[in-house]
Amino acid sequence: MPTISFDTVYRTLSFLEEHDLISRVHATGERVRFDGNHRPHHHFICTSCGRIIDFESEEVDEMTLPDGATKHGTAASRQLQVYGICRDCEG
């Protein structure tokens, strides 16, 4: 949609985030990325191309959280972000 303004896009993304329809993914660099997948999942983030790949892991979902995390309160959810080089960038 070449005629849509960036302001409209950013306001729409902000609205969707405020209503828990999307969530912000903290990746590398200055770009802001959003995720519409609400199922429990984790991210592999390529530090070369910036690609974000969703993955599921029962091992991560079921692992005992360290005291360093639980001493601050009760965890409601968890999300692992793994940073590395994706298969496409590895060649």
Distance bins in CASP14 RR format, pairs under 12 A and 6 or more apart:
PFRMAT RR
TARGET T0000
AUTHOR 0000-0000-0000
RMODE 2
METHOD distances of the structure
MODEL  1
1 8 0 0 0 0 1 0 0 0 0 0 0
1 9 0 0 0 0 1 0 0 0 0 0 0
1 12 0 0 0 0 0 1 0 0 0 0 0
3 9 0 0 0 0 0 1 0 0 0 0 0
4 10 0 0 0 0 0 1 0 0 0 0 0
4 11 0 0 0 0 0 1 0 0 0 0 0
4 12 0 0 0 0 1 0 0 0 0 0 0
5 11 0 0 0 0 1 0 0 0 0 0 0
5 12 0 0 0 0 0 1 0 0 0 0 0
6 12 0 0 0 0 0 1 0 0 0 0 0
6 13 0 0 0 0 0 1 0 0 0 0 0
7 13 0 0 0 0 0 1 0 0 0 0 0
7 14 0 0 0 0 0 1 0 0 0 0 0
8 14 0 0 0 0 0 1 0 0 0 0 0
8 15 0 0 0 0 0 1 0 0 0 0 0
9 15 0 0 0 0 0 1 0 0 0 0 0
9 16 0 0 0 0 0 1 0 0 0 0 0
9 32 0 0 0 0 0 1 0 0 0 0 0
9 34 0 0 0 0 0 1 0 0 0 0 0
10 16 0 0 0 0 0 1 0 0 0 0 0
10 17 0 0 0 0 0 1 0 0 0 0 0
10 32 0 0 0 0 1 0 0 0 0 0 0
10 34 0 0 0 0 0 1 0 0 0 0 0
11 17 0 0 0 0 0 1 0 0 0 0 0
11 18 0 0 0 0 0 1 0 0 0 0 0
12 18 0 0 0 0 0 1 0 0 0 0 0
12 19 0 0 0 0 0 1 0 0 0 0 0
12 21 0 0 0 0 0 1 0 0 0 0 0
12 22 0 0 0 0 1 0 0 0 0 0 0
12 34 0 0 0 0 0 1 0 0 0 0 0
13 19 0 0 0 0 0 1 0 0 0 0 0
13 21 0 0 0 0 1 0 0 0 0 0 0
13 22 1 0 0 1 0 0 0 0 0 0 0
13 23 0 0 0 0 0 1 0 0 0 0 0
13 24 0 0 0 0 1 0 0 0 0 0 0
13 32 1 0 0 1 0 0 0 0 0 0 0
13 33 0 0 0 0 0 1 0 0 0 0 0
13 34 1 0 0 1 0 0 0 0 0 0 0
13 35 0 0 0 0 0 1 0 0 0 0 0
13 36 0 0 0 0 0 1 0 0 0 0 0
14 21 0 0 0 0 0 1 0 0 0 0 0
14 22 0 0 0 0 1 0 0 0 0 0 0
14 24 0 0 0 0 0 1 0 0 0 0 0
14 32 0 0 0 0 0 1 0 0 0 0 0
14 34 0 0 0 0 0 1 0 0 0 0 0
15 21 0 0 0 0 1 0 0 0 0 0 0
15 22 0 0 0 0 1 0 0 0 0 0 0
15 34 0 0 0 0 0 1 0 0 0 0 0
16 22 1 0 1 0 0 0 0 0 0 0 0
16 23 0 0 0 0 1 0 0 0 0 0 0
16 24 0 0 0 0 0 1 0 0 0 0 0
16 34 1 0 0 1 0 0 0 0 0 0 0
16 35 0 0 0 0 0 1 0 0 0 0 0
16 36 0 0 0 0 1 0 0 0 0 0 0
16 38 0 0 0 0 0 1 0 0 0 0 0
17 23 1 0 0 1 0 0 0 0 0 0 0
17 24 1 0 0 1 0 0 0 0 0 0 0
17 25 0 0 0 0 0 1 0 0 0 0 0
17 32 0 0 0 0 1 0 0 0 0 0 0
17 33 0 0 0 0 0 1 0 0 0 0 0
17 34 1 0 0 1 0 0 0 0 0 0 0
17 35 0 0 0 0 0 1 0 0 0 0 0
17 36 0 0 0 0 1 0 0 0 0 0 0
18 24 0 0 0 0 0 1 0 0 0 0 0
19 36 0 0 0 0 0 1 0 0 0 0 0
19 38 0 0 0 0 0 1 0 0 0 0 0
20 34 0 0 0 0 0 1 0 0 0 0 0
20 35 0 0 0 0 0 1 0 0 0 0 0
20 36 0 0 0 0 0 1 0 0 0 0 0
20 38 0 0 0 0 1 0 0 0 0 0 0
20 77 0 0 0 0 0 1 0 0 0 0 0
21 34 0 0 0 0 1 0 0 0 0 0 0
21 35 0 0 0 0 0 1 0 0 0 0 0
21 36 1 0 0 1 0 0 0 0 0 0 0
21 37 0 0 0 0 0 1 0 0 0 0 0
21 38 0 0 0 0 1 0 0 0 0 0 0
22 32 0 0 0 0 0 1 0 0 0 0 0
22 33 0 0 0 0 1 0 0 0 0 0 0
22 34 1 0 1 0 0 0 0 0 0 0 0
22 35 1 0 0 1 0 0 0 0 0 0 0
22 36 1 0 1 0 0 0 0 0 0 0 0
22 37 0 0 0 0 1 0 0 0 0 0 0
22 38 0 0 0 0 1 0 0 0 0 0 0
23 32 0 0 0 0 0 1 0 0 0 0 0
23 33 0 0 0 0 1 0 0 0 0 0 0
23 34 1 0 0 1 0 0 0 0 0 0 0
23 35 1 0 1 0 0 0 0 0 0 0 0
23 36 1 0 0 1 0 0 0 0 0 0 0
23 37 0 0 0 0 1 0 0 0 0 0 0
23 38 1 0 0 1 0 0 0 0 0 0 0
23 39 0 0 0 0 0 1 0 0 0 0 0
23 40 0 0 0 0 0 1 0 0 0 0 0
23 41 0 0 0 0 0 1 0 0 0 0 0
23 43 0 0 0 0 0 1 0 0 0 0 0
23 77 0 0 0 0 0 1 0 0 0 0 0
23 79 0 0 0 0 1 0 0 0 0 0 0
24 31 0 0 0 0 0 1 0 0 0 0 0
24 32 1 0 0 1 0 0 0 0 0 0 0
24 33 1 0 0 1 0 0 0 0 0 0 0
24 34 1 0 0 1 0 0 0 0 0 0 0
24 35 1 0 0 1 0 0 0 0 0 0 0
24 36 0 0 0 0 0 1 0 0 0 0 0
24 43 0 0 0 0 0 1 0 0 0 0 0
24 52 0 0 0 0 0 1 0 0 0 0 0
24 79 0 0 0 0 0 1 0 0 0 0 0
24 81 0 0 0 0 0 1 0 0 0 0 0
25 31 0 0 0 0 1 0 0 0 0 0 0
25 32 0 0 0 0 1 0 0 0 0 0 0
25 33 1 0 1 0 0 0 0 0 0 0 0
25 34 1 0 0 1 0 0 0 0 0 0 0
25 35 1 0 1 0 0 0 0 0 0 0 0
25 36 0 0 0 0 1 0 0 0 0 0 0
25 37 0 0 0 0 1 0 0 0 0 0 0
25 41 0 0 0 0 0 1 0 0 0 0 0
25 42 0 0 0 0 0 1 0 0 0 0 0
25 43 1 0 0 1 0 0 0 0 0 0 0
25 44 0 0 0 0 0 1 0 0 0 0 0
25 45 1 0 0 1 0 0 0 0 0 0 0
25 50 0 0 0 0 0 1 0 0 0 0 0
25 51 0 0 0 0 0 1 0 0 0 0 0
25 52 1 0 1 0 0 0 0 0 0 0 0
25 53 0 0 0 0 0 1 0 0 0 0 0
25 54 0 0 0 0 1 0 0 0 0 0 0
25 79 0 0 0 0 1 0 0 0 0 0 0
25 81 1 0 0 1 0 0 0 0 0 0 0
26 32 0 0 0 0 1 0 0 0 0 0 0
26 33 0 0 0 0 1 0 0 0 0 0 0
26 34 0 0 0 0 0 1 0 0 0 0 0
26 35 0 0 0 0 0 1 0 0 0 0 0
26 43 0 0 0 0 1 0 0 0 0 0 0
26 45 0 0 0 0 1 0 0 0 0 0 0
26 52 0 0 0 0 0 1 0 0 0 0 0
26 79 0 0 0 0 1 0 0 0 0 0 0
26 81 1 0 0 1 0 0 0 0 0 0 0
26 83 0 0 0 0 0 1 0 0 0 0 0
27 33 1 0 1 0 0 0 0 0 0 0 0
27 34 0 0 0 0 0 1 0 0 0 0 0
27 35 0 0 0 0 0 1 0 0 0 0 0
27 43 1 0 0 1 0 0 0 0 0 0 0
27 44 0 0 0 0 0 1 0 0 0 0 0
27 45 1 0 1 0 0 0 0 0 0 0 0
27 46 0 0 0 0 1 0 0 0 0 0 0
27 47 0 0 0 0 1 0 0 0 0 0 0
27 49 0 0 0 0 0 1 0 0 0 0 0
27 50 1 0 0 1 0 0 0 0 0 0 0
27 51 0 0 0 0 1 0 0 0 0 0 0
27 52 1 0 0 1 0 0 0 0 0 0 0
27 53 0 0 0 0 0 1 0 0 0 0 0
27 81 1 0 0 1 0 0 0 0 0 0 0
27 82 0 0 0 0 0 1 0 0 0 0 0
27 83 0 0 0 0 1 0 0 0 0 0 0
27 84 0 0 0 0 0 1 0 0 0 0 0
28 43 0 0 0 0 0 1 0 0 0 0 0
28 45 1 0 0 1 0 0 0 0 0 0 0
28 46 0 0 0 0 1 0 0 0 0 0 0
28 47 1 0 1 0 0 0 0 0 0 0 0
28 48 0 0 0 0 1 0 0 0 0 0 0
28 49 0 0 0 0 0 1 0 0 0 0 0
28 50 1 0 0 1 0 0 0 0 0 0 0
28 51 0 0 0 0 0 1 0 0 0 0 0
28 52 0 0 0 0 1 0 0 0 0 0 0
28 81 0 0 0 0 1 0 0 0 0 0 0
28 83 1 0 0 1 0 0 0 0 0 0 0
28 84 0 0 0 0 1 0 0 0 0 0 0
28 85 0 0 0 0 0 1 0 0 0 0 0
29 45 0 0 0 0 0 1 0 0 0 0 0
29 47 0 0 0 0 1 0 0 0 0 0 0
29 50 0 0 0 0 1 0 0 0 0 0 0
29 83 0 0 0 0 0 1 0 0 0 0 0
30 50 0 0 0 0 0 1 0 0 0 0 0
31 45 0 0 0 0 0 1 0 0 0 0 0
31 49 0 0 0 0 0 1 0 0 0 0 0
31 50 0 0 0 0 1 0 0 0 0 0 0
31 51 0 0 0 0 0 1 0 0 0 0 0
31 52 0 0 0 0 0 1 0 0 0 0 0
32 52 0 0 0 0 0 1 0 0 0 0 0
33 43 0 0 0 0 1 0 0 0 0 0 0
33 45 0 0 0 0 1 0 0 0 0 0 0
33 50 0 0 0 0 1 0 0 0 0 0 0
33 51 0 0 0 0 0 1 0 0 0 0 0
33 52 1 0 0 1 0 0 0 0 0 0 0
33 54 0 0 0 0 0 1 0 0 0 0 0
33 81 0 0 0 0 0 1 0 0 0 0 0
34 52 0 0 0 0 0 1 0 0 0 0 0
35 41 0 0 0 0 1 0 0 0 0 0 0
35 42 0 0 0 0 0 1 0 0 0 0 0
35 43 1 0 0 1 0 0 0 0 0 0 0
35 45 0 0 0 0 0 1 0 0 0 0 0
35 52 1 0 0 1 0 0 0 0 0 0 0
35 53 0 0 0 0 0 1 0 0 0 0 0
35 54 1 0 0 1 0 0 0 0 0 0 0
35 79 0 0 0 0 1 0 0 0 0 0 0
35 81 0 0 0 0 0 1 0 0 0 0 0
36 52 0 0 0 0 0 1 0 0 0 0 0
36 54 0 0 0 0 1 0 0 0 0 0 0
37 43 0 0 0 0 1 0 0 0 0 0 0
37 52 0 0 0 0 0 1 0 0 0 0 0
37 53 0 0 0 0 0 1 0 0 0 0 0
37 54 1 0 1 0 0 0 0 0 0 0 0
37 55 0 0 0 0 0 1 0 0 0 0 0
37 56 0 0 0 0 0 1 0 0 0 0 0
37 79 0 0 0 0 0 1 0 0 0 0 0
38 54 0 0 0 0 0 1 0 0 0 0 0
38 77 0 0 0 0 0 1 0 0 0 0 0
38 79 0 0 0 0 0 1 0 0 0 0 0
39 54 0 0 0 0 1 0 0 0 0 0 0
39 55 0 0 0 0 0 1 0 0 0 0 0
39 56 1 0 0 1 0 0 0 0 0 0 0
39 61 0 0 0 0 0 1 0 0 0 0 0
39 77 0 0 0 0 0 1 0 0 0 0 0
39 79 0 0 0 0 0 1 0 0 0 0 0
40 54 0 0 0 0 0 1 0 0 0 0 0
40 55 0 0 0 0 0 1 0 0 0 0 0
40 56 1 0 0 1 0 0 0 0 0 0 0
40 57 0 0 0 0 1 0 0 0 0 0 0
40 58 0 0 0 0 1 0 0 0 0 0 0
40 60 0 0 0 0 1 0 0 0 0 0 0
40 61 1 0 0 1 0 0 0 0 0 0 0
40 62 0 0 0 0 0 1 0 0 0 0 0
40 76 0 0 0 0 0 1 0 0 0 0 0
40 77 1 0 0 1 0 0 0 0 0 0 0
40 78 0 0 0 0 1 0 0 0 0 0 0
40 79 0 0 0 0 1 0 0 0 0 0 0
40 80 0 0 0 0 0 1 0 0 0 0 0
41 52 0 0 0 0 0 1 0 0 0 0 0
41 53 0 0 0 0 0 1 0 0 0 0 0
41 54 1 0 1 0 0 0 0 0 0 0 0
41 55 1 0 0 1 0 0 0 0 0 0 0
41 56 1 0 1 0 0 0 0 0 0 0 0
41 57 0 0 0 0 1 0 0 0 0 0 0
41 58 0 0 0 0 0 1 0 0 0 0 0
41 60 0 0 0 0 1 0 0 0 0 0 0
41 61 0 0 0 0 1 0 0 0 0 0 0
41 77 0 0 0 0 0 1 0 0 0 0 0
41 78 0 0 0 0 0 1 0 0 0 0 0
41 79 1 0 0 1 0 0 0 0 0 0 0
41 80 0 0 0 0 1 0 0 0 0 0 0
41 81 0 0 0 0 0 1 0 0 0 0 0
41 82 0 0 0 0 0 1 0 0 0 0 0
42 52 0 0 0 0 0 1 0 0 0 0 0
42 53 0 0 0 0 1 0 0 0 0 0 0
42 54 1 0 0 1 0 0 0 0 0 0 0
42 55 1 0 1 0 0 0 0 0 0 0 0
42 56 1 0 0 1 0 0 0 0 0 0 0
42 57 1 0 1 0 0 0 0 0 0 0 0
42 58 0 0 0 0 0 1 0 0 0 0 0
42 59 0 0 0 0 0 1 0 0 0 0 0
42 60 1 0 0 1 0 0 0 0 0 0 0
42 61 0 0 0 0 1 0 0 0 0 0 0
42 63 0 0 0 0 0 1 0 0 0 0 0
42 77 0 0 0 0 0 1 0 0 0 0 0
42 78 0 0 0 0 1 0 0 0 0 0 0
42 79 1 0 1 0 0 0 0 0 0 0 0
42 80 1 0 1 0 0 0 0 0 0 0 0
42 81 1 0 0 1 0 0 0 0 0 0 0
42 82 1 0 0 1 0 0 0 0 0 0 0
42 83 0 0 0 0 0 1 0 0 0 0 0
43 50 0 0 0 0 0 1 0 0 0 0 0
43 51 0 0 0 0 0 1 0 0 0 0 0
43 52 1 0 1 0 0 0 0 0 0 0 0
43 53 1 0 0 1 0 0 0 0 0 0 0
43 54 1 0 0 1 0 0 0 0 0 0 0
43 55 1 0 0 1 0 0 0 0 0 0 0
43 56 0 0 0 0 0 1 0 0 0 0 0
43 57 0 0 0 0 0 1 0 0 0 0 0
43 60 0 0 0 0 0 1 0 0 0 0 0
43 79 1 0 0 1 0 0 0 0 0 0 0
43 80 1 0 0 1 0 0 0 0 0 0 0
43 81 1 0 1 0 0 0 0 0 0 0 0
43 82 1 0 0 1 0 0 0 0 0 0 0
43 83 0 0 0 0 1 0 0 0 0 0 0
43 84 0 0 0 0 0 1 0 0 0 0 0
43 86 0 0 0 0 0 1 0 0 0 0 0
44 50 0 0 0 0 0 1 0 0 0 0 0
44 51 0 0 0 0 1 0 0 0 0 0 0
44 52 1 0 0 1 0 0 0 0 0 0 0
44 53 1 0 1 0 0 0 0 0 0 0 0
44 54 0 0 0 0 1 0 0 0 0 0 0
44 55 1 0 0 1 0 0 0 0 0 0 0
44 56 0 0 0 0 0 1 0 0 0 0 0
44 57 0 0 0 0 0 1 0 0 0 0 0
44 60 0 0 0 0 0 1 0 0 0 0 0
44 79 0 0 0 0 0 1 0 0 0 0 0
44 80 0 0 0 0 1 0 0 0 0 0 0
44 81 0 0 0 0 1 0 0 0 0 0 0
44 82 1 0 1 0 0 0 0 0 0 0 0
44 83 0 0 0 0 1 0 0 0 0 0 0
44 84 1 0 0 1 0 0 0 0 0 0 0
44 85 0 0 0 0 1 0 0 0 0 0 0
44 86 1 0 0 1 0 0 0 0 0 0 0
44 87 0 0 0 0 1 0 0 0 0 0 0
44 88 0 0 0 0 0 1 0 0 0 0 0
44 89 0 0 0 0 0 1 0 0 0 0 0
45 51 1 0 0 1 0 0 0 0 0 0 0
45 52 1 0 1 0 0 0 0 0 0 0 0
45 53 1 0 0 1 0 0 0 0 0 0 0
45 54 0 0 0 0 0 1 0 0 0 0 0
45 55 0 0 0 0 0 1 0 0 0 0 0
45 79 0 0 0 0 0 1 0 0 0 0 0
45 80 0 0 0 0 0 1 0 0 0 0 0
45 81 1 0 1 0 0 0 0 0 0 0 0
45 82 1 0 0 1 0 0 0 0 0 0 0
45 83 1 0 1 0 0 0 0 0 0 0 0
45 84 1 0 0 1 0 0 0 0 0 0 0
45 85 0 0 0 0 0 1 0 0 0 0 0
45 86 0 0 0 0 1 0 0 0 0 0 0
45 89 0 0 0 0 0 1 0 0 0 0 0
46 52 1 0 0 1 0 0 0 0 0 0 0
46 53 1 0 0 1 0 0 0 0 0 0 0
46 81 0 0 0 0 0 1 0 0 0 0 0
46 82 0 0 0 0 1 0 0 0 0 0 0
46 83 0 0 0 0 1 0 0 0 0 0 0
46 84 1 0 0 1 0 0 0 0 0 0 0
46 85 1 0 0 1 0 0 0 0 0 0 0
46 86 1 1 0 0 0 0 0 0 0 0 0
46 87 0 0 0 0 1 0 0 0 0 0 0
46 88 1 0 0 1 0 0 0 0 0 0 0
46 89 1 0 1 0 0 0 0 0 0 0 0
46 90 0 0 0 0 1 0 0 0 0 0 0
47 81 0 0 0 0 0 1 0 0 0 0 0
47 82 0 0 0 0 0 1 0 0 0 0 0
47 83 1 0 1 0 0 0 0 0 0 0 0
47 84 1 0 1 0 0 0 0 0 0 0 0
47 85 1 0 0 1 0 0 0 0 0 0 0
47 86 0 0 0 0 1 0 0 0 0 0 0
47 89 0 0 0 0 1 0 0 0 0 0 0
47 90 0 0 0 0 0 1 0 0 0 0 0
48 83 0 0 0 0 0 1 0 0 0 0 0
48 84 1 0 0 1 0 0 0 0 0 0 0
48 85 1 0 1 0 0 0 0 0 0 0 0
48 86 1 0 0 1 0 0 0 0 0 0 0
48 87 0 0 0 0 0 1 0 0 0 0 0
48 88 0 0 0 0 1 0 0 0 0 0 0
48 89 1 0 1 0 0 0 0 0 0 0 0
48 90 0 0 0 0 1 0 0 0 0 0 0
48 91 0 0 0 0 0 1 0 0 0 0 0
49 84 0 0 0 0 0 1 0 0 0 0 0
49 85 0 0 0 0 1 0 0 0 0 0 0
49 86 1 0 0 1 0 0 0 0 0 0 0
49 87 0 0 0 0 0 1 0 0 0 0 0
49 88 1 0 0 1 0 0 0 0 0 0 0
49 89 1 0 1 0 0 0 0 0 0 0 0
49 90 0 0 0 0 0 1 0 0 0 0 0
49 91 0 0 0 0 0 1 0 0 0 0 0
50 83 0 0 0 0 1 0 0 0 0 0 0
50 84 0 0 0 0 1 0 0 0 0 0 0
50 85 0 0 0 0 0 1 0 0 0 0 0
50 86 0 0 0 0 1 0 0 0 0 0 0
50 88 0 0 0 0 0 1 0 0 0 0 0
50 89 0 0 0 0 1 0 0 0 0 0 0
51 83 0 0 0 0 0 1 0 0 0 0 0
51 84 0 0 0 0 0 1 0 0 0 0 0
51 85 0 0 0 0 0 1 0 0 0 0 0
51 86 1 0 1 0 0 0 0 0 0 0 0
51 87 0 0 0 0 1 0 0 0 0 0 0
51 88 1 0 0 1 0 0 0 0 0 0 0
51 89 0 0 0 0 1 0 0 0 0 0 0
52 79 0 0 0 0 0 1 0 0 0 0 0
52 81 0 0 0 0 1 0 0 0 0 0 0
52 82 0 0 0 0 0 1 0 0 0 0 0
52 83 0 0 0 0 0 1 0 0 0 0 0
52 84 0 0 0 0 0 1 0 0 0 0 0
52 86 0 0 0 0 1 0 0 0 0 0 0
53 81 0 0 0 0 0 1 0 0 0 0 0
53 82 0 0 0 0 1 0 0 0 0 0 0
53 83 0 0 0 0 0 1 0 0 0 0 0
53 84 0 0 0 0 0 1 0 0 0 0 0
53 85 0 0 0 0 0 1 0 0 0 0 0
53 86 1 0 0 1 0 0 0 0 0 0 0
53 87 0 0 0 0 1 0 0 0 0 0 0
53 88 0 0 0 0 0 1 0 0 0 0 0
53 89 0 0 0 0 0 1 0 0 0 0 0
54 79 0 0 0 0 0 1 0 0 0 0 0
54 80 0 0 0 0 0 1 0 0 0 0 0
54 81 0 0 0 0 0 1 0 0 0 0 0
54 82 0 0 0 0 0 1 0 0 0 0 0
55 61 0 0 0 0 0 1 0 0 0 0 0
55 79 0 0 0 0 0 1 0 0 0 0 0
55 80 0 0 0 0 1 0 0 0 0 0 0
55 81 0 0 0 0 0 1 0 0 0 0 0
55 82 0 0 0 0 1 0 0 0 0 0 0
55 86 0 0 0 0 0 1 0 0 0 0 0
56 62 0 0 0 0 0 1 0 0 0 0 0
56 79 0 0 0 0 0 1 0 0 0 0 0
56 80 0 0 0 0 0 1 0 0 0 0 0
57 63 0 0 0 0 1 0 0 0 0 0 0
57 78 0 0 0 0 0 1 0 0 0 0 0
57 79 0 0 0 0 0 1 0 0 0 0 0
57 80 1 0 0 1 0 0 0 0 0 0 0
57 82 0 0 0 0 1 0 0 0 0 0 0
59 78 0 0 0 0 0 1 0 0 0 0 0
59 80 0 0 0 0 1 0 0 0 0 0 0
60 77 0 0 0 0 0 1 0 0 0 0 0
60 78 1 0 0 1 0 0 0 0 0 0 0
60 79 0 0 0 0 1 0 0 0 0 0 0
60 80 1 0 1 0 0 0 0 0 0 0 0
60 81 0 0 0 0 0 1 0 0 0 0 0
60 82 0 0 0 0 1 0 0 0 0 0 0
61 75 0 0 0 0 0 1 0 0 0 0 0
61 77 0 0 0 0 1 0 0 0 0 0 0
61 78 1 0 0 1 0 0 0 0 0 0 0
61 79 0 0 0 0 1 0 0 0 0 0 0
61 80 0 0 0 0 1 0 0 0 0 0 0
62 78 0 0 0 0 0 1 0 0 0 0 0
63 69 0 0 0 0 0 1 0 0 0 0 0
63 75 0 0 0 0 0 1 0 0 0 0 0
63 78 0 0 0 0 1 0 0 0 0 0 0
63 80 0 0 0 0 1 0 0 0 0 0 0
64 70 0 0 0 0 1 0 0 0 0 0 0
64 75 0 0 0 0 0 1 0 0 0 0 0
64 78 0 0 0 0 0 1 0 0 0 0 0
65 71 0 0 0 0 1 0 0 0 0 0 0
65 72 0 0 0 0 0 1 0 0 0 0 0
65 73 0 0 0 0 0 1 0 0 0 0 0
65 74 0 0 0 0 1 0 0 0 0 0 0
65 75 1 0 1 0 0 0 0 0 0 0 0
65 76 0 0 0 0 0 1 0 0 0 0 0
65 77 0 0 0 0 0 1 0 0 0 0 0
65 78 1 0 0 1 0 0 0 0 0 0 0
65 80 0 0 0 0 0 1 0 0 0 0 0
66 72 0 0 0 0 0 1 0 0 0 0 0
66 75 0 0 0 0 0 1 0 0 0 0 0
66 78 0 0 0 0 0 1 0 0 0 0 0
67 73 0 0 0 0 0 1 0 0 0 0 0
67 75 0 0 0 0 0 1 0 0 0 0 0
68 75 0 0 0 0 0 1 0 0 0 0 0
69 75 1 0 0 1 0 0 0 0 0 0 0
69 76 0 0 0 0 0 1 0 0 0 0 0
69 77 0 0 0 0 0 1 0 0 0 0 0
69 78 0 0 0 0 1 0 0 0 0 0 0
70 76 0 0 0 0 0 1 0 0 0 0 0
70 78 0 0 0 0 0 1 0 0 0 0 0
84 90 0 0 0 0 1 0 0 0 0 0 0
85 91 0 0 0 0 1 0 0 0 0 0 0
END
